[in-house]
Amino acid sequence: MDYSAQQNHTVHTLALDHVSFAIQAGESIAVMGPSGSGKSTLLHALAGIIAPTAGTVVFKGVDLARMSDADRTKLRRNAFGFVFQSGQLLPELPAVENIALPMMLGGADYRQATDAAMLWLERLGLRQLAQQRPGEMSGGQMQRVAIARALAVRPAVIFADEPTGALDQQTGHEIMGILMQAARSTGAAVIVVTHDPNVAAFCNHTVTMRDGRLYLPKPAQPGPSTQSAQPARTPSTNGGAR
């Protein structure tokens, strides 16, 4: 998956500016930065939720902008998994049906989808929550169910937007451990947007966003110099995302 955009000479504010981003199967990348830096915009562009005003988002050789709305929706339902800060479970459905719903939307029948959902509940140690609704769960339990829902479709990429932001540190640590272990077992790539360096530490790589630009860690130099960051740019691509 690759996204790239670059600023025109026209004076305007870009949400993403001179950005190039790529991730391979099985990799995990944390995107850090202050509020308003462009982290969530980057995630939404990579997931095909929004379209950049210039540049491309490519998944398995296909430019998402060239897909129909219906095909992008199908892609997000079948190839991408999402974990949000609040879990975003449907309050009227028990855990097993919250997990089964994306599979049913993808064409699975109720029995097939709920059987698969139960397997994920068991895998994550949540079988006892199968018939409980979100209002009957703790924040950590809801996030575990959200992770099961994201993984049940066996996505190629999992997008996690502040997945531990509403949790205490210990619970957040447990949630990240569960998410990364489950993703590794399925070979899914993981992109995590976070403010927390402890969350970022679970990922293979960390990048930082500031003012719409993506900064990569600068390789350490011999000697007592301090490590800094450098902007990641793609000089051959014109355009930008507002």
C-alpha positions as CSV (number, residue, x, y, z in Angstrom):
1,M,0.0,0.0,0.0
2,D,1.4,3.4,-0.9
3,Y,0.2,6.9,-0.6
4,S,2.0,10.0,-1.9
5,A,1.1,13.6,-2.2
6,Q,3.0,16.9,-2.6
7,Q,2.2,20.5,-2.3
8,N,1.5,22.8,-5.3
9,H,2.8,26.3,-5.4
10,T,-0.7,27.6,-4.7
11,V,-0.9,29.0,-1.1
12,H,-3.3,26.8,0.9
13,T,-3.2,24.5,3.9
14,L,-2.7,20.9,3.2
15,A,-3.8,18.2,5.6
16,L,-1.2,15.9,3.9
17,D,1.9,17.4,2.4
18,H,4.8,15.7,0.6
19,V,3.7,12.4,2.1
20,S,4.9,9.0,0.9
21,F,3.8,5.9,2.9
22,A,4.1,2.2,2.3
23,I,3.4,-0.9,4.3
24,Q,3.9,-4.6,3.5
25,A,2.0,-7.7,4.7
26,G,2.8,-8.5,8.3
27,E,4.3,-5.1,9.1
28,S,3.1,-2.8,11.8
29,I,3.6,1.0,11.8
30,A,2.7,3.5,14.4
31,V,1.9,7.0,13.3
32,M,2.5,9.6,16.1
33,G,2.0,13.3,16.3
34,P,0.0,16.1,18.0
35,S,-3.7,16.6,17.4
36,G,-4.3,18.2,14.0
37,S,-1.0,17.0,12.5
38,G,-2.7,14.9,9.9
39,K,-2.6,11.4,11.5
40,S,-6.2,10.5,11.1
41,T,-6.4,12.1,7.7
42,L,-3.6,9.8,6.6
43,L,-5.3,6.8,8.0
44,H,-8.6,7.7,6.3
45,A,-6.8,8.3,3.0
46,L,-5.1,4.9,3.2
47,A,-8.3,3.2,4.0
48,G,-10.1,4.8,1.1
49,I,-12.6,6.7,3.3
50,I,-11.5,10.0,1.8
51,A,-9.8,10.7,-1.5
52,P,-6.7,12.9,-1.7
53,T,-6.9,15.9,-4.0
54,A,-3.7,14.7,-5.6
55,G,-1.5,11.7,-5.2
56,T,-2.5,8.0,-5.1
57,V,-3.5,5.3,-2.7
58,V,-2.6,1.9,-4.1
59,F,-3.6,-1.4,-2.6
60,K,-2.4,-4.6,-4.2
61,G,-1.6,-2.7,-7.4
62,V,-5.0,-1.0,-7.6
63,D,-5.5,2.8,-7.3
64,L,-8.4,3.3,-4.9
65,A,-9.4,6.5,-6.6
66,R,-10.2,4.5,-9.8
67,M,-12.5,2.1,-7.9
68,S,-16.3,2.7,-7.7
69,D,-17.8,3.8,-4.4
70,A,-19.3,0.3,-4.2
71,D,-16.0,-1.4,-4.8
72,R,-14.3,0.7,-2.2
73,T,-17.0,-0.1,0.3
74,K,-16.5,-3.8,-0.4
75,L,-12.8,-3.4,0.0
76,R,-13.1,-1.8,3.4
77,R,-15.6,-4.5,4.4
78,N,-13.6,-7.5,3.2
79,A,-9.9,-6.5,3.1
80,F,-9.6,-3.9,5.9
81,G,-10.3,-4.1,9.6
82,F,-10.9,-1.1,11.9
83,V,-10.4,-0.6,15.6
84,F,-11.4,2.8,17.0
85,Q,-10.9,4.5,20.3
86,S,-14.5,4.0,21.4
87,G,-14.9,0.5,19.9
88,Q,-17.9,1.7,18.0
89,L,-19.9,-1.5,18.6
90,L,-23.6,-1.5,17.9
91,P,-25.3,-1.1,21.3
92,E,-28.4,-3.1,20.5
93,L,-26.4,-6.2,19.4
94,P,-24.7,-8.8,21.6
95,A,-21.0,-9.3,21.2
96,V,-21.3,-12.4,18.9
97,E,-23.5,-10.5,16.5
98,N,-21.4,-7.4,16.5
99,I,-18.5,-9.6,15.4
100,A,-20.6,-11.5,12.9
101,L,-22.2,-8.4,11.2
102,P,-19.3,-7.5,8.9
103,M,-19.2,-11.2,7.7
104,M,-23.0,-11.2,7.1
105,L,-22.7,-7.9,5.1
106,G,-20.0,-9.7,3.1
107,G,-22.4,-12.5,2.2
108,A,-22.1,-15.1,4.9
109,D,-25.3,-16.5,6.4
110,Y,-26.1,-16.0,10.0
111,R,-25.0,-19.4,11.3
112,Q,-21.7,-19.3,9.4
113,A,-21.0,-15.8,10.6
114,T,-21.9,-16.4,14.3
115,D,-19.9,-19.7,14.4
116,A,-16.9,-17.8,13.1
117,A,-17.5,-15.0,15.6
118,M,-17.7,-17.5,18.5
119,L,-14.3,-18.9,17.4
120,W,-12.8,-15.5,17.7
121,L,-14.4,-14.9,21.1
122,E,-12.9,-18.1,22.3
123,R,-9.6,-17.2,20.8
124,L,-9.5,-13.9,22.7
125,G,-10.9,-15.4,25.9
126,L,-14.2,-13.7,25.6
127,R,-16.7,-16.6,25.2
128,Q,-18.5,-15.5,28.4
129,L,-19.3,-12.2,26.7
130,A,-21.0,-13.7,23.7
131,Q,-24.5,-12.6,24.6
132,Q,-23.6,-9.4,26.4
133,R,-24.3,-6.1,24.8
134,P,-21.7,-3.2,24.9
135,G,-23.5,-1.4,27.7
136,E,-22.8,-4.5,29.9
137,M,-19.1,-4.5,29.2
138,S,-16.1,-2.6,30.5
139,G,-14.1,-0.5,28.1
140,G,-11.4,-3.1,27.8
141,Q,-13.9,-5.8,27.0
142,M,-15.5,-3.7,24.3
143,Q,-12.1,-3.1,22.7
144,R,-11.4,-6.8,22.7
145,V,-14.7,-7.4,21.0
146,A,-13.8,-4.7,18.5
147,I,-10.5,-6.4,17.8
148,A,-12.3,-9.7,17.2
149,R,-14.7,-7.9,14.9
150,A,-11.8,-6.4,12.9
151,L,-10.0,-9.7,12.6
152,A,-12.9,-12.0,11.9
153,V,-12.9,-11.0,8.2
154,R,-9.2,-11.9,8.1
155,P,-8.3,-8.5,6.7
156,A,-5.1,-7.7,4.9
157,V,-4.7,-4.4,6.8
158,I,-5.9,-3.4,10.3
159,F,-6.4,0.4,10.9
160,A,-6.4,1.3,14.6
161,D,-7.1,4.9,15.5
162,E,-6.1,5.6,19.1
163,P,-7.2,2.1,20.1
164,T,-6.2,2.5,23.8
165,G,-7.1,6.2,24.1
166,A,-10.1,5.6,26.4
167,L,-8.4,2.9,28.5
168,D,-6.1,3.0,31.5
169,Q,-2.5,2.2,30.9
170,Q,-2.5,-1.5,32.0
171,T,-5.7,-2.3,30.1
172,G,-4.3,-0.4,27.0
173,H,-1.1,-2.5,27.2
174,E,-3.1,-5.7,27.3
175,I,-5.3,-4.6,24.4
176,M,-2.2,-3.8,22.2
177,G,-0.7,-7.1,23.1
178,I,-3.9,-8.9,22.0
179,L,-4.2,-6.9,18.8
180,M,-0.6,-7.4,17.7
181,Q,-0.5,-11.1,18.5
182,A,-3.7,-11.7,16.7
183,A,-2.6,-9.7,13.7
184,R,0.7,-11.6,13.5
185,S,-1.2,-14.9,13.5
186,T,-3.2,-13.9,10.4
187,G,-0.4,-12.0,8.6
188,A,-2.3,-8.7,8.6
189,A,-0.5,-5.4,8.4
190,V,-1.3,-2.9,11.1
191,I,-1.4,0.9,11.0
192,V,-1.8,2.5,14.5
193,V,-2.5,6.2,15.0
194,T,-1.5,7.1,18.6
195,H,-0.3,9.8,20.9
196,D,1.3,7.2,23.3
197,P,4.9,6.1,22.8
198,N,4.1,3.0,24.9
199,V,1.5,2.0,22.2
200,A,3.9,2.8,19.4
201,A,6.5,0.5,20.9
202,F,4.4,-2.5,20.0
203,C,4.9,-1.8,16.3
204,N,7.9,-2.6,14.1
205,H,8.3,1.0,13.0
206,T,7.3,4.5,14.1
207,V,6.8,7.6,12.0
208,T,5.8,11.1,13.2
209,M,3.5,13.6,11.6
210,R,3.8,17.4,12.0
211,D,1.8,19.9,10.0
212,G,0.7,17.3,7.5
213,R,4.2,16.1,6.8
214,L,5.6,12.6,7.6
215,Y,8.9,12.4,9.4
216,L,11.0,9.2,9.5
217,P,13.6,8.5,12.2
218,K,17.0,9.6,11.0
219,P,19.6,6.8,11.1
220,A,22.0,7.2,13.9
221,Q,25.4,8.6,13.0
222,P,28.7,7.4,14.6
223,G,29.8,9.5,17.5
224,P,28.0,11.5,20.2
225,S,25.6,13.3,17.9
226,T,21.9,13.2,18.9
227,Q,19.3,11.5,16.8
228,S,16.8,13.7,14.9
229,A,14.0,13.2,12.4
230,Q,13.8,14.0,8.7
231,P,10.8,14.6,6.5
232,A,9.7,11.9,4.1
233,R,9.2,13.4,0.6
234,T,8.4,12.2,-2.9
235,P,9.9,14.9,-5.2
236,S,8.3,13.6,-8.4
237,T,4.6,13.7,-7.4
238,N,2.7,17.0,-7.8
239,G,-0.5,17.8,-5.9
240,G,-1.7,17.6,-2.3
241,A,-4.5,16.7,0.0
242,R,-6.6,19.3,1.8
